[in-house]
Amino acid sequence: MPDFRTAGATAKRLKRHRHTAEMEDRDDNHQINKECLIPGIPDHIAQLCLSPVRPSVLSSVCRSWRRLIYAPSFPPFLSVYALLLPIGTHPHQSDVLQFTSFDPISRKWNFLPPPPPPPLRFLVRHPSFISRKLSVQSVTVSGKLVVVAATNDQFLPALSRPLVFDPLSMEWSFGPQFSAPRRWCAAGAIRDTVYVASGVGAHYNNDVSRSLEKWNLIENESRSPELHRRRWSWERIRELKDGKFSREAIDAVGWRGKLCMVNVKGDAAKEGIIYNVDSDLWEEMPEGMLAGWRGPAAAMAEETIYMVDESKGSLKKYDHVTDTWEVVVDSEVLKGAQNVAAAAGKVCVVSGDCATIAVVDVAAAAAPVRLWVVEVPDEFQIVAIHILPRLCGGDFHFPSRIFGEKIKKERRERRK
């Protein structure tokens, strides 16, 4: 006689199993539907539809769209890159500088992967220079960060060749050897080319102080291997008339096919000069441009120069038609500005104490101009800033809360 109790129990188990399987199928389908970028549209088509939308908007809608903006196939949004100096290191020793990036969507500071050996030994502070820091000079070109000049702990040029970081590949590399390693030079970029001018080598040299050299990144990358090897060098071009631009670190601002530079910072009396990259000629700077150049400057897409009058706290832009500087915004947070970067309608300004970055939205049509402040991690100061595509790897994304632990570890290792 069959055991109906056992058969009944088995039937109940089968029913529960079917019910569980059906629930799991529904959950899977729900998860799949939830992960679709736009329901009913293939993801590759949906991505094309979403790519024109601002990443900040996509990030606020849903998790799948938030993940999309960090996908390798999605156009990378721009981030602020900063070279940070830890506060409190011994002023006689080379400083442990940190290459970092600020993600404006997650609002987190992240480390870049470490540069290749040998270890960088940059000297930024020294008792002989009480009121100023020794410069670390860097530029952005072709979506890459290029470090071109610094001072080591022997008061010599720290770099014999440029150090290049590519945010898209998350890799560092070295450029060609400088014909003359230098510091306190003029450095800038225009189109796909890096320029260095003047400066001081191991000792002052009149030939170096008047020299101008260029290196085209794209040209070197695209040529045949044999031609690449022959062209892997800096090209000497038109000399300056004198060595007056070797007194301190100078930003050569790339603007409308020209490099614009002044030889002294701030309100002091200064000389200005312009290099025309197409004609390979030096030109006099227009009177209005020179008279109003009273602080750090940067060009937006090589079309418009923005400058901060550091004594007045005024962000201004240059009008080449009238040869005048027009005020964009006045703010107390802009007084004493140390550094400026500009891209995609935003101007980023390093504060006088090097502890914050003021971001000005100069593209916004509505008045007043929007301005907000980004703070760097505690116990750090900004040495330089740039604007580049976001980091595209995940191995070196560290939240700012571990900055202190990492620095302490590096200091312990250096003391050993």
C-alpha positions, 0 to 999 in steps of 0.5 A, spaced: 500 500 500 503 506 498 505 511 503 501 517 502 504 521 507 511 520 503 508 522 497 504 528 499 511 530 502 514 529 496 509 533 492 510 539 497 517 539 496 516 539 488 511 545 489 516 549 493 522 547 488 518 550 482 515 556 486 523 557 488 525 556 481 520 561 479 521 566 484 529 566 482 527 566 474 523 572 476 529 575 480 533 574 474 529 577 469 528 583 474 535 584 475 537 583 467 531 589 466 534 593 472 541 592 469 539 595 462 541 602 460 534 603 457 529 598 457 527 595 450 534 598 447 540 594 446 545 597 450 550 599 445 545 603 442 543 606 449 550 608 450 550 612 444 543 616 446 546 617 453 553 619 451 551 626 450 548 627 457 553 630 462 556 625 467 553 628 473 546 628 471 547 620 469 550 619 476 544 621 479 539 617 475 540 610 477 546 605 479 547 602 471 548 609 469 553 611 474 557 605 472 556 606 465 560 613 466 566 609 468 566 604 463 572 604 458 567 604 452 564 611 455 567 618 453 571 619 459 569 626 463 574 631 465 578 631 472 583 635 476 590 632 477 594 635 482 601 634 485 600 634 492 606 636 497 605 633 504 606 638 510 611 637 515 616 634 511 624 636 513 625 642 509 633 639 507 630 633 504 627 631 497 619 631 498 615 625 497 610 628 492 604 625 490 601 625 483 593 625 485 586 626 481 580 628 484 574 625 481 568 630 480 563 625 480 565 621 486 568 627 489 574 623 492 581 624 491 585 618 488 592 616 487 596 615 480 600 609 480 607 610 482 612 613 476 617 608 474 624 608 477 629 611 479 625 614 485 623 622 484 627 626 488 624 633 488 626 639 492 620 643 493 622 647 500 629 649 503 631 654 508 635 658 503 628 660 500 624 662 506 618 665 502 618 661 496 617 654 494 622 651 489 618 649 482 616 643 479 614 644 472 609 640 468 604 641 462 598 638 459 598 636 452 594 631 447 591 628 453 597 627 457 601 630 463 608 631 462 613 633 468 619 637 465 623 640 470 624 640 477 630 641 482 633 635 486 636 635 493 643 637 490 640 643 487 641 640 480 636 639 475 632 633 477 629 630 470 634 629 464 628 627 460 620 628 461 616 624 465 609 622 461 603 620 464 597 617 460 590 617 464 587 612 459 592 607 459 594 609 467 601 608 465 608 612 466 613 613 460 619 617 459 620 622 453 627 623 450 633 626 453 633 633 454 639 637 450 640 640 457 636 638 463 634 645 466 630 648 472 626 655 473 625 655 465 619 657 461 614 651 459 608 650 455 604 646 450 600 648 444 597 643 439 601 636 440 607 639 442 611 641 448 616 647 449 621 649 454 625 655 454 631 658 458 632 656 465 638 654 469 642 647 468 647 645 473 650 652 473 648 658 469 649 658 462 648 663 457 646 658 451 641 655 455 638 661 458 637 663 451 635 656 448 628 654 446 626 647 444 620 643 442 618 635 442 612 633 438 608 627 442 604 625 436 609 626 431 614 621 435 608 616 436 606 615 429 612 615 425 615 608 423 620 605 428 626 607 424 624 614 423 621 614 430 628 612 433 631 618 429 626 623 431 626 621 438 629 628 440 628 635 442 628 640 436 632 646 437 628 652 434 629 660 435 633 663 440 631 668 445 634 675 445 637 674 452 636 670 458 631 674 462 626 669 462 631 664 467 629 668 473 624 663 476 619 658 473 614 661 468 608 658 465 608 659 457 601 659 455 599 656 449 594 661 445 592 662 438 598 658 435 602 662 440 606 662 446 605 667 451 609 669 457 612 674 462 618 673 466 616 675 473 610 673 477 605 678 480 604 686 480 612 687 479 614 690 473 615 685 468 617 683 461 613 680 456 614 676 449 610 671 445 613 666 440 609 664 434 610 657 433 608 657 425 613 663 423 618 660 428 619 668 430 619 672 437 614 678 437 613 683 442 607 682 447 601 687 446 601 693 451 594 691 454 596 684 455 602 685 458 600 691 463 594 687 465 598 680 466 598 680 474 597 673 476 597 666 474 594 664 467 591 659 463 588 658 456 581 655 455 582 650 448 588 655 446 582 660 444 581 664 451 586 666 456 584 667 463 588 670 468 587 671 476 589 678 478 592 675 485 592 682 489 585 684 487 582 677 487 579 678 480 578 672 474 579 676 468 579 674 460 583 677 455 580 680 449 585 681 443 581 685 439 581 691 444 587 689 447 584 689 454 582 684 460 575 683 462 573 682 469 569 675 469 568 675 477 571 678 483 572 673 489 576 673 496 577 666 495 581 668 488 586 673 492 593 670 492 592 665 487 598 660 485 596 656 479 590 656 474 588 651 469 582 651 464 578 646 460 571 645 458 568 651 461 571 651 467 577 655 470 580 652 476 584 656 481 589 654 487 588 658 493 594 663 496 595 657 502 595 652 496 589 648 500 583 649 496 581 649 489 576 654 487 572 652 480 569 657 476 564 656 471 565 661 466 561 657 460 554 658 464 550 663 461 546 665 467 549 671 472 552 671 477 558 666 475 558 660 479 564 659 483 565 653 488 571 650 492 574 643 492 578 642 498 585 637 498 586 632 503 588 634 510 596 635 511 597 636 504 598 643 499 598 643 492 604 644 488 600 644 481 594 642 478 591 640 471 585 638 467 585 631 464 581 625 462 579 621 468 583 615 470 581 609 466 583 604 471 581 601 478 587 598 481 590 605 484 583 608 486 584 610 493 579 614 497 582 620 501 582 617 508 588 613 507 592 618 504 595 619 511 597 612 512 600 611 505 605 617 507 607 615 514 609 608 511 613 612 505 616 616 511 618 610 515 621 606 509 625 612 507 628 613 514 630 605 514 
